[in-house]
Structure formats: C-alpha cells, structure tokens
C-alpha cells in the first residue's frame, strides 16, 4: 500500500503566510494524509449505511446492537483516519494523534526522525509518533532507485552545480522530506523567544468518551442477551 504524501496547506484559523502581525499566532503548515481522510469518509458512509439499515429493518435487539456499534465505530474511524494531523509554525509543533493532542514548543524538541514510523523526541526523552506522516517503505525504495540511476548517469557529479532542485527532491521519499523539513525548522527556531515553553499533552475526550459509551452499551447488550 502506497503511503500518501502529507499535504501542506495553511491552517484555516491562522493568518496567511508571511510576516506575522504583532499579537497574532504564526501561520501553521498542516501535514496530513489525503488518502487517510478519503478512506475515513468512505468508512463512515459505509458504517452509517449498514448500521442505519439494521436500525430501520432490524427486529428485537438488533437495532440497539447496531446503534451501539455505530456509537463505538464512528469515533474510532474518525480517530485513525480523519483526525491525525501535524501543525507546524515558527513557534511550535502541534501533533493531533488518534487519542491525544501534543503541543511541543521548538525549544523542547530534541529530534524528529523517520524509521519505520515518524517520531519526535523531546529534550526530556519522551517520544511521540506522528500519525499524520506515515512512512512508506515502497516510496523509499522508489526514491532509492531514482537516486541510484541518477548517480549512474553522472558518477562524477559533473552536473550537480546546475541540477534542478525539484529533481533532487523527487529522489527523496515524501515522508522523509517532510521529516527533514520539520527537523530543520526545529533546529532553526529552538533558540527564539516564541519557541520556549513546556510540552502540553491533552487526551482527546471528544473521541474517547463516545467510543467508551458505545463499547459499554455493546457489552451490556451482549451480556443481557
């Protein structure tokens, strides 16, 4: 399965890129998986169709079980497909994972890496995954093949001075390029006044609470069946 390239777009609640007006938060770059969002919308429609059909046509306990599954499934689908996003500006990195939101001022970021998954490490040793920036081994292999072909075409680097930057970028996997950009931003902004502060972690109760309610209702229905 090919990993989609995270999209870059201005955050709707932030001002446009450029110089930040006094007293306003710097503009965000948003990284997310378009394929994840599309698959989430499809799964939501599919779940709503089958659950709705069972609730309308079902008999006995079937409508209640369908309702419980719907209440449980919808938050989980949203959590793992539509919700994940990474917001980065000049002051901080904000990570929206399935069940938690993490805000990391750049001064607290020790490293950003992409191994088998994308991860950010804090100065205190904490590690957080970047769900919105999935790693694709297939894209890495493709990028490695392109780089190998380029090195064979120009083994002595005679054309490197005039090489197209966009062509060089095409020989790097999209997720690795995004991680490199975030690492560079962390290194550049860590010492600035606006990038100071402490990490903030918040549970996504808007996801957890309805999912637990749906699970509890389903357990009760099964236990009393």
Secondary structure as a PSIPRED ss2 file (coil, helix, strand):
# PSIPRED VFORMAT (PSIPRED V4.0)

   1 X C   1.000  0.000  0.000
   2 X C   1.000  0.000  0.000
   3 X C   1.000  0.000  0.000
   4 X C   1.000  0.000  0.000
   5 X C   1.000  0.000  0.000
   6 X C   1.000  0.000  0.000
   7 X C   1.000  0.000  0.000
   8 X C   1.000  0.000  0.000
   9 X E   0.000  0.000  1.000
  10 X E   0.000  0.000  1.000
  11 X C   1.000  0.000  0.000
  12 X C   1.000  0.000  0.000
  13 X C   1.000  0.000  0.000
  14 X C   1.000  0.000  0.000
  15 X C   1.000  0.000  0.000
  16 X C   1.000  0.000  0.000
  17 X C   1.000  0.000  0.000
  18 X C   1.000  0.000  0.000
  19 X C   1.000  0.000  0.000
  20 X C   1.000  0.000  0.000
  21 X C   1.000  0.000  0.000
  22 X C   1.000  0.000  0.000
  23 X C   1.000  0.000  0.000
  24 X C   1.000  0.000  0.000
  25 X C   1.000  0.000  0.000
  26 X C   1.000  0.000  0.000
  27 X C   1.000  0.000  0.000
  28 X C   1.000  0.000  0.000
  29 X E   0.000  0.000  1.000
  30 X E   0.000  0.000  1.000
  31 X E   0.000  0.000  1.000
  32 X C   1.000  0.000  0.000
  33 X C   1.000  0.000  0.000
  34 X H   0.000  1.000  0.000
  35 X H   0.000  1.000  0.000
  36 X H   0.000  1.000  0.000
  37 X H   0.000  1.000  0.000
  38 X H   0.000  1.000  0.000
  39 X H   0.000  1.000  0.000
  40 X H   0.000  1.000  0.000
  41 X H   0.000  1.000  0.000
  42 X H   0.000  1.000  0.000
  43 X H   0.000  1.000  0.000
  44 X H   0.000  1.000  0.000
  45 X H   0.000  1.000  0.000
  46 X H   0.000  1.000  0.000
  47 X H   0.000  1.000  0.000
  48 X H   0.000  1.000  0.000
  49 X H   0.000  1.000  0.000
  50 X H   0.000  1.000  0.000
  51 X H   0.000  1.000  0.000
  52 X H   0.000  1.000  0.000
  53 X H   0.000  1.000  0.000
  54 X H   0.000  1.000  0.000
  55 X H   0.000  1.000  0.000
  56 X H   0.000  1.000  0.000
  57 X H   0.000  1.000  0.000
  58 X C   1.000  0.000  0.000
  59 X C   1.000  0.000  0.000
  60 X C   1.000  0.000  0.000
  61 X C   1.000  0.000  0.000
  62 X H   0.000  1.000  0.000
  63 X H   0.000  1.000  0.000
  64 X H   0.000  1.000  0.000
  65 X H   0.000  1.000  0.000
  66 X H   0.000  1.000  0.000
  67 X H   0.000  1.000  0.000
  68 X H   0.000  1.000  0.000
  69 X H   0.000  1.000  0.000
  70 X H   0.000  1.000  0.000
  71 X H   0.000  1.000  0.000
  72 X H   0.000  1.000  0.000
  73 X H   0.000  1.000  0.000
  74 X H   0.000  1.000  0.000
  75 X H   0.000  1.000  0.000
  76 X H   0.000  1.000  0.000
  77 X H   0.000  1.000  0.000
  78 X H   0.000  1.000  0.000
  79 X H   0.000  1.000  0.000
  80 X H   0.000  1.000  0.000
  81 X H   0.000  1.000  0.000
  82 X H   0.000  1.000  0.000
  83 X C   1.000  0.000  0.000
  84 X C   1.000  0.000  0.000
  85 X E   0.000  0.000  1.000
  86 X E   0.000  0.000  1.000
  87 X E   0.000  0.000  1.000
  88 X E   0.000  0.000  1.000
  89 X C   1.000  0.000  0.000
  90 X C   1.000  0.000  0.000
  91 X C   1.000  0.000  0.000
  92 X E   0.000  0.000  1.000
  93 X E   0.000  0.000  1.000
  94 X E   0.000  0.000  1.000
  95 X E   0.000  0.000  1.000
  96 X E   0.000  0.000  1.000
  97 X C   1.000  0.000  0.000
  98 X C   1.000  0.000  0.000
  99 X C   1.000  0.000  0.000
 100 X E   0.000  0.000  1.000
 101 X E   0.000  0.000  1.000
 102 X E   0.000  0.000  1.000
 103 X E   0.000  0.000  1.000
 104 X E   0.000  0.000  1.000
 105 X E   0.000  0.000  1.000
 106 X H   0.000  1.000  0.000
 107 X H   0.000  1.000  0.000
 108 X H   0.000  1.000  0.000
 109 X E   0.000  0.000  1.000
 110 X E   0.000  0.000  1.000
 111 X E   0.000  0.000  1.000
 112 X E   0.000  0.000  1.000
 113 X E   0.000  0.000  1.000
 114 X E   0.000  0.000  1.000
 115 X C   1.000  0.000  0.000
 116 X C   1.000  0.000  0.000
 117 X C   1.000  0.000  0.000
 118 X E   0.000  0.000  1.000
 119 X E   0.000  0.000  1.000
 120 X E   0.000  0.000  1.000
 121 X E   0.000  0.000  1.000
 122 X E   0.000  0.000  1.000
 123 X C   1.000  0.000  0.000
 124 X C   1.000  0.000  0.000
 125 X C   1.000  0.000  0.000
 126 X C   1.000  0.000  0.000
 127 X E   0.000  0.000  1.000
 128 X E   0.000  0.000  1.000
 129 X E   0.000  0.000  1.000
 130 X C   1.000  0.000  0.000
 131 X C   1.000  0.000  0.000
 132 X C   1.000  0.000  0.000
 133 X C   1.000  0.000  0.000
 134 X C   1.000  0.000  0.000
 135 X C   1.000  0.000  0.000
 136 X C   1.000  0.000  0.000
 137 X H   0.000  1.000  0.000
 138 X H   0.000  1.000  0.000
 139 X H   0.000  1.000  0.000
 140 X H   0.000  1.000  0.000
 141 X H   0.000  1.000  0.000
 142 X H   0.000  1.000  0.000
 143 X H   0.000  1.000  0.000
 144 X H   0.000  1.000  0.000
 145 X H   0.000  1.000  0.000
 146 X H   0.000  1.000  0.000
 147 X H   0.000  1.000  0.000
 148 X H   0.000  1.000  0.000
 149 X H   0.000  1.000  0.000
 150 X H   0.000  1.000  0.000
 151 X H   0.000  1.000  0.000
 152 X H   0.000  1.000  0.000
 153 X H   0.000  1.000  0.000
 154 X C   1.000  0.000  0.000
 155 X C   1.000  0.000  0.000
 156 X C   1.000  0.000  0.000
 157 X C   1.000  0.000  0.000
 158 X C   1.000  0.000  0.000
 159 X C   1.000  0.000  0.000
 160 X H   0.000  1.000  0.000
 161 X H   0.000  1.000  0.000
 162 X H   0.000  1.000  0.000
 163 X C   1.000  0.000  0.000
 164 X C   1.000  0.000  0.000
 165 X H   0.000  1.000  0.000
 166 X H   0.000  1.000  0.000
 167 X H   0.000  1.000  0.000
 168 X H   0.000  1.000  0.000
 169 X H   0.000  1.000  0.000
 170 X C   1.000  0.000  0.000
 171 X C   1.000  0.000  0.000
 172 X C   1.000  0.000  0.000
 173 X C   1.000  0.000  0.000
 174 X H   0.000  1.000  0.000
 175 X H   0.000  1.000  0.000
 176 X H   0.000  1.000  0.000
 177 X H   0.000  1.000  0.000
 178 X H   0.000  1.000  0.000
 179 X H   0.000  1.000  0.000
 180 X H   0.000  1.000  0.000
 181 X H   0.000  1.000  0.000
 182 X H   0.000  1.000  0.000
 183 X H   0.000  1.000  0.000
 184 X H   0.000  1.000  0.000
 185 X H   0.000  1.000  0.000
 186 X H   0.000  1.000  0.000
 187 X H   0.000  1.000  0.000
 188 X H   0.000  1.000  0.000
 189 X H   0.000  1.000  0.000
 190 X C   1.000  0.000  0.000
 191 X C   1.000  0.000  0.000
 192 X C   1.000  0.000  0.000
 193 X H   0.000  1.000  0.000
 194 X H   0.000  1.000  0.000
 195 X H   0.000  1.000  0.000
 196 X C   1.000  0.000  0.000
 197 X C   1.000  0.000  0.000
 198 X C   1.000  0.000  0.000
 199 X C   1.000  0.000  0.000
 200 X E   0.000  0.000  1.000
 201 X E   0.000  0.000  1.000
 202 X E   0.000  0.000  1.000
 203 X E   0.000  0.000  1.000
 204 X C   1.000  0.000  0.000
 205 X H   0.000  1.000  0.000
 206 X H   0.000  1.000  0.000
 207 X H   0.000  1.000  0.000
 208 X H   0.000  1.000  0.000
 209 X H   0.000  1.000  0.000
 210 X H   0.000  1.000  0.000
 211 X H   0.000  1.000  0.000
 212 X H   0.000  1.000  0.000
 213 X H   0.000  1.000  0.000
 214 X H   0.000  1.000  0.000
 215 X H   0.000  1.000  0.000
 216 X H   0.000  1.000  0.000
 217 X H   0.000  1.000  0.000
 218 X H   0.000  1.000  0.000
 219 X H   0.000  1.000  0.000
 220 X H   0.000  1.000  0.000
 221 X H   0.000  1.000  0.000
 222 X H   0.000  1.000  0.000
 223 X H   0.000  1.000  0.000
 224 X C   1.000  0.000  0.000
 225 X C   1.000  0.000  0.000
